[in-house]
């Protein structure tokens, strides 16, 4: 009987396992995960979970008996120590050896940690997994002053939660605007404004040089000599793909585990999917590494098809979302390289969309509290050509559904 092993028990890993069963695979399926928990949802960790509106059991994708019904064996709570791809053996840290016929690496990503002096204090927190969220939720309930290092999605989402809990909040961002890596200035300005209007102290172009820890407080020292005092620090400075296992085994890695449009690695018996991959997408000319629920799910389906010898090339428009206060940002496409913007609606009214063009082609869109426009944008960007009249996109009197 054939055995397929999936290393990484997150969203992508679970999707590979379920897709194998749905695709008719009747051999052994082993899901191996470093965390002790069954696969769970991560997006609520920085939102409803921190607010106490949802508890850990409700984060689980599936109940325990679901895995038994599908014949998916779960080896949880033990990291993988080594991958021997020549002999097709996965070595676990507890000494177990698992042989495989084919392997899927869905190892995800981990937080990038601060390296400045004082960053090792336990009151300096991160948010990636359930244990992080549990620790942060407790500490937020006890904090009065919260400093957040990083003005990306995690930083701003945590800032919104902390303000909702009544904390004083400061956000320190190294770039000249928040969310600079992923959105246009008009979107950055909007989110900076709504946070400031709610009392968040946003400081831009600030480089943290040290953290001075005393029993009573944490003081962030910046490169310009200024300081911010807090009871709790949350660092949201990005993530790193978990590629060490793949790299040590000899698989090709370059900013992620390199896979083609069929999720195949440089070893024909190994596929990879999710946040850890630098992948090909037929809709884009260059490989990308994307941190996205949608990408993890869709790419995992492709990986499962390849394991089953029914390869289908990956060609999906990526989409993302972020909730901050009562505003929902929904993004579709990849805006990198845009050369023109089209604004639809008025940011001052709290609901608008931004369309990104490159060489006269629509490549991405951001919608704030405009869910219908987000859904239409996904169809527009996925349609070949994408040369839509900009005046029509900007005109709120025109229903977007009529232009494609």
HELIX and SHEET records of a PDB file:
HELIX    1   1 UNK A   11  UNK A   22  1                                  12    
HELIX    2   2 UNK A   43  UNK A   46  5                                   4    
HELIX    3   3 UNK A   48  UNK A   51  1                                   4    
HELIX    4   4 UNK A   56  UNK A   59  1                                   4    
HELIX    5   5 UNK A   64  UNK A   70  1                                   7    
HELIX    6   6 UNK A  130  UNK A  142  1                                  13    
HELIX    7   7 UNK A  153  UNK A  164  1                                  12    
HELIX    8   8 UNK A  185  UNK A  197  1                                  13    
HELIX    9   9 UNK A  244  UNK A  249  1                                   6    
HELIX   10  10 UNK A  293  UNK A  307  1                                  15    
HELIX   11  11 UNK A  347  UNK A  349  5                                   3    
HELIX   12  12 UNK A  371  UNK A  382  1                                  12    
HELIX   13  13 UNK A  390  UNK A  394  1                                   5    
HELIX   14  14 UNK A  400  UNK A  403  5                                   4    
SHEET    1   A 5 UNK A  72  UNK A  76  0                                        
SHEET    2   A 5 UNK A  28  UNK A  33  1                                        
SHEET    3   A 5 UNK A   3  UNK A   7  1                                        
SHEET    4   A 5 UNK A 102  UNK A 105  1                                        
SHEET    5   A 5 UNK A 270  UNK A 272  1                                        
SHEET    1   B 3 UNK A  80  UNK A  84  0                                        
SHEET    2   B 3 UNK A  89  UNK A  92 -1                                        
SHEET    3   B 3 UNK A  97  UNK A  99 -1                                        
SHEET    1   C 2 UNK A 109  UNK A 111  0                                        
SHEET    2   C 2 UNK A 239  UNK A 241 -1                                        
SHEET    1   D 5 UNK A 124  UNK A 125  0                                        
SHEET    2   D 5 UNK A 232  UNK A 235  1                                        
SHEET    3   D 5 UNK A 145  UNK A 149  1                                        
SHEET    4   D 5 UNK A 168  UNK A 172  1                                        
SHEET    5   D 5 UNK A 201  UNK A 203  1                                        
SHEET    1   E 3 UNK A 208  UNK A 213  0                                        
SHEET    2   E 3 UNK A 218  UNK A 222 -1                                        
SHEET    3   E 3 UNK A 227  UNK A 230 -1                                        
SHEET    1   F 2 UNK A 257  UNK A 258  0                                        
SHEET    2   F 2 UNK A 277  UNK A 278  1                                        
SHEET    1   G 5 UNK A 319  UNK A 324  0                                        
SHEET    2   G 5 UNK A 327  UNK A 333 -1                                        
SHEET    3   G 5 UNK A 361  UNK A 368 -1                                        
SHEET    4   G 5 UNK A 351  UNK A 358 -1                                        
SHEET    5   G 5 UNK A 340  UNK A 346 -1                                        
END                                                                             
